[in-house]
Amino acid sequence: MMTLKLIFENPHFAVVSKPAGMNFHSEEGPGLAVQVQQMLNVEQLYPVHRLDKMTSGLVVFAKTLSATQVFQTMFERREIEKFYLAISTRKPKKKQGWIKGDMEPARRGNWKFASTKNNPAVTQFVSTALQTGERGFLIKPHTGKTHQIRVALKSIAAPISGDIRYAHAEEAKKEERGYLHAYALRFTFDGKMYDFVLEPEEGERFLSDIFVSQLAVWSKPWELF
């Protein structure tokens, strides 16, 4: 099991690597936010975005209220570029492009696309063939809706491998993890450009030679969109 890691820290914010399977908030044990607070030995820490339990990868925490407000404004203005990696064992209806649509609640806490586009979730992606029957995705969400990427890939008939909510449940349970990873972040803070790229460190499909070699092509994802 991968452990929580500190990727970057300055007086204003910290970037950490969240393991797959770790709750963001404390439930059965200390969640990500509590563990990061303990790791940094600070009295207050402010999450500025979140990852689902199954998702691994980069998460930013603000260390001051003023930094929190800056990040919240940047997210609202879509000035923070986020990039994700995913793997599916289903053939997508399309191999690259845009997925747009309003999202509405479905059963059991899931979400689905509606037929309207009044306040749409907007997702951009490219993909590549991996091993037989397997496809890798590089994804740039332009909005930040709950389960957005998971629902988007399901909508093109390529649910994420290991996603018990949106893929075939029995198949998903056989996977060692859900194959969604917060891969890269890019933003300007206090006049300085920051970019962070973190390759996945757990999951056989993510660690396969063919996927790792593809990451060399996707090493600067902001240049591909």
C-alpha positions in Angstrom: 0.0 0.0 0.0 1.4 3.4 -1.0 1.8 5.8 1.8 1.0 9.5 1.9 3.9 11.6 0.5 4.7 15.3 0.6 5.5 16.5 -2.9 6.0 20.2 -2.3 5.6 22.7 0.5 6.1 26.5 1.0 4.6 29.0 3.5 1.4 29.2 1.5 0.4 25.7 0.3 1.4 22.1 0.2 1.1 19.5 -2.5 0.7 15.8 -1.4 0.3 12.4 -3.1 -2.9 10.7 -2.0 -2.9 6.9 -2.1 -5.8 5.1 -3.8 -8.4 3.9 -1.3 -7.8 6.6 1.3 -10.8 8.6 2.3 -10.5 12.4 2.1 -12.3 12.9 5.3 -12.0 10.9 8.5 -14.4 7.9 8.6 -13.2 4.6 9.8 -9.8 6.1 10.6 -7.9 9.4 10.0 -8.7 10.7 6.6 -6.3 12.4 4.2 -6.8 15.9 5.5 -6.1 14.9 9.1 -3.0 12.9 8.1 -1.6 15.8 6.1 -2.2 18.1 9.0 -0.3 15.7 11.3 2.5 15.2 8.7 3.1 19.0 8.3 2.6 19.6 12.0 0.3 22.6 11.5 -2.7 23.7 13.5 -4.8 24.6 10.5 -4.9 23.3 6.9 -7.5 24.1 4.2 -8.4 21.7 1.4 -8.9 23.6 -1.8 -10.1 20.6 -3.9 -10.8 16.9 -3.3 -10.3 13.5 -4.8 -12.6 10.5 -4.6 -11.6 7.6 -2.3 -10.5 5.4 -5.3 -8.5 8.2 -6.9 -4.8 8.5 -6.2 -2.5 11.5 -7.0 -1.9 15.2 -6.5 -3.9 17.2 -3.9 -3.3 20.8 -2.9 -3.8 22.1 0.7 -3.7 25.8 1.5 -1.8 26.7 4.7 -3.4 30.1 5.3 -6.9 31.6 4.8 -5.6 34.1 2.3 -4.0 31.3 0.2 -7.3 29.4 0.4 -9.2 32.4 -1.0 -6.6 32.7 -3.8 -7.0 29.0 -4.8 -10.8 29.1 -4.6 -10.8 32.1 -6.9 -8.4 30.3 -9.3 -10.6 27.2 -9.3 -13.8 29.3 -10.0 -12.0 31.1 -12.9 -10.7 27.8 -14.1 -7.1 29.0 -13.9 -5.8 25.8 -12.4 -5.1 23.1 -15.0 -5.7 19.6 -13.8 -4.9 16.4 -15.7 -5.8 12.8 -14.9 -4.9 9.3 -16.1 -7.3 6.5 -16.4 -7.5 3.0 -17.8 -10.5 1.2 -19.2 -10.9 -2.4 -20.6 -13.9 -1.3 -22.7 -13.8 0.1 -26.2 -14.8 3.8 -26.2 -17.3 5.3 -28.6 -14.7 7.8 -29.5 -10.9 7.9 -28.9 -10.4 11.6 -28.2 -12.3 14.9 -28.0 -14.9 16.5 -25.7 -17.6 15.1 -23.4 -20.2 17.7 -22.3 -23.5 17.5 -20.5 -25.4 18.5 -17.4 -25.0 16.0 -14.5 -27.9 14.9 -12.3 -28.2 12.5 -9.3 -28.8 8.9 -10.1 -29.4 6.0 -7.7 -27.3 5.1 -4.7 -25.3 8.3 -4.6 -24.2 8.0 -8.3 -24.4 10.6 -11.0 -25.4 10.5 -14.6 -25.6 12.8 -17.6 -28.9 14.6 -18.3 -30.0 15.4 -21.9 -29.5 19.1 -21.3 -26.4 21.4 -21.3 -27.4 24.3 -19.1 -24.5 24.0 -16.7 -22.5 21.3 -18.2 -19.6 19.2 -17.0 -16.9 19.7 -19.6 -14.2 17.0 -20.1 -11.5 16.9 -22.7 -9.4 13.7 -23.4 -7.0 11.8 -25.6 -6.4 8.1 -25.5 -4.2 5.3 -26.7 -4.3 1.6 -27.1 -2.3 -0.3 -24.5 -2.3 -4.1 -24.0 -5.0 -6.1 -25.8 -8.4 -4.9 -24.7 -7.0 -2.1 -22.7 -7.0 1.7 -23.3 -5.2 4.5 -21.5 -6.7 8.0 -21.2 -5.2 11.4 -20.5 -8.0 13.6 -19.3 -8.4 17.4 -18.7 -11.6 18.3 -16.9 -12.6 21.9 -17.5 -15.1 21.9 -14.7 -15.1 20.3 -11.3 -18.3 18.3 -10.9 -18.6 15.3 -8.5 -17.6 12.0 -10.3 -17.2 14.0 -13.5 -14.5 12.0 -15.1 -16.0 8.7 -14.0 -19.4 9.5 -15.5 -17.8 11.0 -18.6 -15.9 7.8 -19.5 -18.9 5.7 -18.7 -20.9 7.8 -21.1 -18.6 6.9 -24.0 -18.9 3.2 -23.0 -15.4 3.1 -21.4 -16.0 3.0 -17.6 -12.8 3.1 -15.6 -11.4 -0.3 -14.6 -11.9 -1.0 -10.9 -14.6 1.6 -10.5 -17.2 -0.2 -8.5 -19.8 2.6 -8.9 -19.7 3.0 -12.6 -18.1 -0.1 -14.1 -19.5 -3.7 -13.9 -19.3 -4.3 -10.2 -18.2 -7.9 -10.2 -15.4 -7.1 -12.7 -14.4 -4.0 -10.8 -14.0 -5.9 -7.5 -11.4 -8.1 -9.2 -9.1 -5.1 -9.8 -6.7 -4.1 -7.1 -7.7 -0.4 -7.4 -9.8 2.0 -9.3 -7.7 3.2 -12.2 -8.0 7.0 -11.9 -5.0 9.1 -11.0 -4.6 12.8 -10.5 -1.5 13.1 -12.7 -0.6 16.8 -13.1 -1.4 20.3 -11.9 -0.4 23.7 -13.3 -1.1 27.1 -12.0 0.3 30.5 -11.2 0.5 31.6 -7.5 1.8 34.9 -6.4 3.3 35.6 -9.8 5.1 32.3 -10.1 4.2 29.4 -12.3 4.1 26.0 -10.7 3.7 22.6 -12.4 3.6 19.2 -10.7 3.6 15.8 -12.4 3.2 12.6 -10.4 3.2 9.2 -12.1 1.1 6.5 -10.5 2.9 4.2 -8.0 0.3 1.5 -7.5 -1.9 -0.7 -9.7 -0.6 -3.4 -12.1 -2.2 -1.8 -15.1 -0.6 1.6 -14.3 2.8 0.0 -13.8 2.8 -2.0 -17.0 5.7 -1.3 -19.3 3.5 -0.2 -22.1 1.7 2.4 -19.9 4.9 3.7 -18.3 6.3 4.2 -21.8 3.2 6.1 -22.8 3.8 8.5 -19.8 7.0 9.7 -21.6 4.7 10.9 -24.4 2.3 12.5 -21.9 5.1 14.0 -19.6 3.9 17.6 -20.2 0.2 17.2 -20.6 -0.5 20.9 -20.8 1.2 20.9 -24.2 -1.3 18.3 -25.5 -4.5 20.2 -25.0 
